[in-house]
C-alpha cells in the first residue's frame, strides 16, 4: 500500500514528532510512504534535512528527498517539498502555487491513501473531495472544531484522539461513521524508566519538569507562579524544557533563586529521555491541547503526571492514572498539589507506576499503527473516490 503523508517536518513541535514516528513505523511495516511538507525556499529543504538529522536522526532509512518534478521511485519513500511564505509551530502560510504542487504531486505519486496530519494552513481545506462542502455549524466554543468540521465532513475518515473530540465533531455535522478514534502512540520500549544523572547534574532531591513550547496557550506562567508562591527550599527543582515566544520574558522573573532551571530547547531525543527518566513529576498546564505526546512520553517513562483536561489529556489520566487539573484554576490547584509531591514521594512513585501502566495499555505506537492499518484497509474497501483522504 502506498500512503501519501501530508505533515510537518519543521519547526519542531508535537505534529513533527507524530509525523516522524508514524511514518517511520509504517516504513518498518513495509508500506510505501511519500512525505509531503512545506519548505520556504529552494534551499530550505536541504537545511531542514540537515537540522532534522542532527537533532533527531533518520526519518525513514529509505527516504529520498525530491521535488514533485523529479522521477519518483516506487521502491523508496519520496519526500515532496511544498512552497510556503512562512511556517511556524502554530500555522503555515503557503504560496499561491502550493496547491498546484500538491495536486501534481498526488497525480504523479498515485497513492492509495492520502493521510493529512493537518498543519493549520489553507491547504488543509483544499485536498481533493468529490462532495460539496457543508455550511459552518455552531454549538461549541471550540473555534478550531467549528472551522474544520465542514471540511472534515468531506474526508473519507477523520482521526481524532478521544471520544470527547469525536462527539464534538459529530455534533458539528461530521458523520459519526467517518470519525475514527485512534490515540497518539509512544514507543514504550524507548520511552521507559531507566537510569539518569539529571538529579546530580541539577543538584536536586525532588525534580519536577515541564516539557513543551513556552507560549501563551501552554499556560507555563501559571505553573511558574504556583511554584514561586510555594517557596520551596533547596533540593526541590523545577526544570523547564523548551523554547518559545514567552521564554525570554519569563526567565527574567523566574530563575534559580526560586529553584527553577531553564534547559531550553533540547533537540536530541536521548537527552529528552534522560530528562524524563531523571524527573519525579511531569506537569502540563496547557489551555489548548490535542493529545500531548510529551505527556505520553512522560507517562511511559513512569513519571507522576499532572495535566489539564484540555483536549484528550484528561482522558489519558482519568481513573487514577494521574491528576487532572481544571483549566480555569491551574495556579491554585498546583499551589495545593506541588507541596504534596514534595512531602510525599511515595505518592509520585505510585502515580508514576499507574501512568506507565496506562501508557502500555492504551498509548503504544504499535497499537496506533495497527489501528491505522485497519482504517486504511476500510477506506480502500469502500472504493468511493480515486484519491482517498484521511485527516
N, C-alpha and C positions, 0 to 999 in steps of 0.2 A: 504494500500500500504506500502511496506517495502522499505526504502531508505537506502542504504549504503553510508555514507558520508565520503569521504577521505579528511581530512583537517588538521589544526594545532590547538593545544591546548596550546602550549608554544614554545618559549618565546613570551611575549605579543607583538602583532602588529595588524594591521588592519585585516589581514587574520584570526587571532584568534577571534577578535570581530565579524567578519562576520559569521564565523562558529558557534560561540556560539549563536548569535541572531537568525540565520535562523533555526538551529536545534531545539532550544527551541520553536520557533514559530511553526515548523512542529509538534513537540510533543503536543503542545497545541491544534492543529487541529486533534489530534488523529491518526497521522501517526506513524508507527513503524520506528525507526531510529537506525541504528548501526553506531557508530562513530569510524573511523579508523584513527590513528595518530601515529607519531613517538615518541619513547622513547629511551633514550640512553642506559639504562641497566635495569636489572630486577627490581631494587628498585626505578628506576627513576619515574615510573608511579605513585606510591603512593606519592612520594614527589611532583610531579607536581599537582596531585589531591588536596593535602593539600594546596599548594601555591595558586592554582587557586580558591579554595573555599574561602580561606581567603580574596583574592583580589576581587573576582567577584561574589561570591555567587554560587547558584546551577546552574549546567549545565544540566538541564533536571531532573525533580523530579524522573523520573523512570530510570535514567542512572545507569547501573550496570556494573562496571569495570570487564573486563575479558580478558583473552588471547585467541588466536584462538583455543587453545586446550580445552578450557572449554566448558561445555554444555551451549548452548545459548537458553535463554527463549524467545519465540516469543512475550510474553506479555511485555517485557521490552526493554529499549534502551540499547543495548550492546555496550561496549567500547572495541576496539581491539588495542593492542599495537604493532606497527611495529618497529623492531630493527633498530637503526641507530648508526653510529660512532659519528656524530656531527650534531647539528642543531642550527640555529641562526634565527634572524628575517628575514634574506635575503634568505638563502638557507639551504638545508639539504643534508647530505651525508649518505645514507642508508647502512646497512651491506649487504654482499652478499646474506644472506638468507632472506632479507626483501621481495623480490619478491615472494619467496615460501610461506612466511607467508601470504602475501596479497592474493595470489591465493587460498590457502587453506581456508582462512577466507571467501572469496567470495563464494566458493563452499559450504561451511558449512552454511553460512548465507542464501544463495539463495535469494538475494534481487531482487525486481522488477526493481529498478533503481540504478545505481552507479553514484553518483554525486561527482566529484573530484574538490574540490576547490584547484587549482594547487599550489603546495608547493615549486616549484623550486628545485626539486630533480629528479634524474634519473627515479624514479618510475612514474613520470608524463608521461613518454613515453612508459611505459610497461603495461598499462592497457589492458584488453582483447579486441582485434579487430578481425574482420573477413577479412577486406580488406587489400590490400598491401599498404605500406607506399609510399607517393609521394616523388618526388625529391624536394630538397630545392629550392625555387624560390626567386628571388630578386625583387627590385623595391621599397624598403622603407628603410629609415635609421634606423628603429626600429629593433635592432638586436633580441630582445626577440620575436617579432612577426615573424621574419624570422625563428627563431629557432623552435618555436612551431607550426607554420602553417601546415607543412607537417603531423604532428601528429594529430592536431586538425581536419584535413580533414577526419580522420577516426572515430571520435566520432559521435554518433547519433545527438548530438547537442552541440554547444559551446555557452556559455552565456558570453556576453560582456556587458559593462556598457553604451556604447554610440554608436550612428550611425557612428561616425568617426572611432571607433575601428572596427566596423563591416565592413566598406568599406575597411579598410587596410587588414583585413583577407581575404576578398573576392578577392582582387587584388593579394594576395599571394597564391590563389588556394583553399581556403576553400569554398565549395559550399554555396551559399547565403542562400539556404533553410535550411542549418544546422547551421546558426548563429542566435541566439536569443538575442535581446537587452532587458535586464532586469536590470535596475539600482540598485545599493545598496539601502537599505532602513533603516530608522531610526524610532525608536518608538517616534512619535511626541507628545505623551502624557507625556512620561517620560522626554524626552528632549524638554523642553518648557521654555518660560520666567517665571521667578519667583524670589523670594527674595534671597539675598545673602549678606553675611557680608564681602565679599572679599575686597572691596574697603577700608573699615575701617581697615581691617587687614593689608593691604599693604600701607595705608595712601595715597590713590590715588584719584584724582578727575576724571581723564580720564585713563581708563585701556585698554591696548592692549594685546592680547595674541597669542602666538604660542603654538600649542599642537601637538606633534609628536616626532619621533626619531630625535636625534641630529647626523645626518650622512651626508656624502657629497652630496648625491642625494637630500636631503631635502633643501639644499642651505640656511641654517639658518644664516650663516655668512653674506650673502648679506643683510638680514634684520637687523642684529646687526650693520653692518657698516652704513646703512642708518639711523638707529635710532640714533647712536652716532653722526653722522655728522649733524643731525637736531638740536642737542644741546638744547633739551627741558629743561625747568625749572622744579622746584618742582611741584608735583601733577600729572605729566604725567608719567605713569609707563608701562613698557613692561614686561610681565610675560612669561617666557619660561618654558613650562611644558613638561617633557620628559627626556630621557637619551639616551646615545649612544656614539659611539667611539670618537666623537669630543667634547663632553661636557666639559671634564676637561680642555682642551686647550683653548676653547673659554671663559670659565669662568675667566681665567687669564687676558683676555683683555677687557672683557665687564662685568661690575658689577654695584653695587648700585650707584656708583658715577655718572653713566650715566642714572640712573633710570631704570636699568634692574634687575629684580628679577628672580633667578633660583629656581623653585619649585621642580625640579627633577621629577622622575617617580612617578606618582600618580596612585596607583593600585585601590583604592576604587572608584567605579563608582559614588556614591553620591557626593564625593568630586570633581570629574571631572565636574559633572553637576553644582555644586556650583560655580566652577571657571568660567564656561561659562556664567552662569547667572549673575555673577558679572562683566563681561567684557563688553566693548563697541564695540570693533573691533577685529575680528579674521583675522590673516594673515597667509597664506600658500605659501611660496616662492619656492616650490619644482620644481626640474628639471625633476623628474620622478614621475608619479602617475598613478593609475588606476582610481578609483573614491573614493576620500578620505572620509572615514567615519567620521573622525574628522571634516572635512568641513561640512558634512551634519548635524552632531550633533550641530555645531555652528549655522548653518542656522536655525535649528529647535528651538534653544534657542533664536532666534531673534537678533543675532549679525550682524552688518555690516561686510561683508566678502570680503577680498581681496585675490585672489588666482591666480596662474599662469594658463596658458592654457595647462598645462601638463595633459595627459590622458583625462578624461572626466570632470575635474574640471571646465574648461572654459565653457563647455556646461551647467553645473549646474547653473552658474552665468550669463549666457547670457541674453540679452534683459532686462537689468536693475535690475536683482536680486542681483547683486554685482558688483565688479570691477575686470576685468580680466587683469592680467599682462602678458606681453610678457616675456618668459623665458630668452631671450637674454639681457634684460635690467632691471632686477629686482631691483637692488640697486638704479639706477637713478629714476625709476618710484616711488619707495617708498619714496625717498627724497622729491619728489613733493607732494605725496598724504598724507603722515603722518601728516604734518602740517595742511592740510585742515580738517582732522578729529579732530585735537586738537582745532582748532579755530572755527569750525562749528559743534557743537554736534548734531544739527538738521539733518545734513547730515547722520550721523551714525544712528540716530533713524529711518529715512526714509528707508535707505537701510536695516536695521535690520527687519523692517516690511515686506519689499519685500522678503527678504531671508526666513523668516518664512513662508510666503505665498507660495513661490516656493517649499519649503520642503514638505509642506502639499499636494500640487498639484501633485508632481512628485516622491517624495522620501520617502514615508512612508513604514515601514516594512510590514504593512498589504497588501499594493499594491504589494510589492515584492513577498510575499508568494503566493498571489493569482495568479500572473503570473507564478511562479514556478509550482504551481499545474496544470495549463493549459498545460505547457510544458511537465511535467511528463506524463500527460494523452495522449498527442500527440505522445510522444516517445513510449509509451506502445501500442498504437493503430497500429503503423507501424509493430510491431511484426517481426523485422528483425533479431535480434540476441538473444541468450539465456540470456546473461547478457548485459544490455544496459548501455552505459556510457555517462555522461554529464561532461563538463568541465566548 
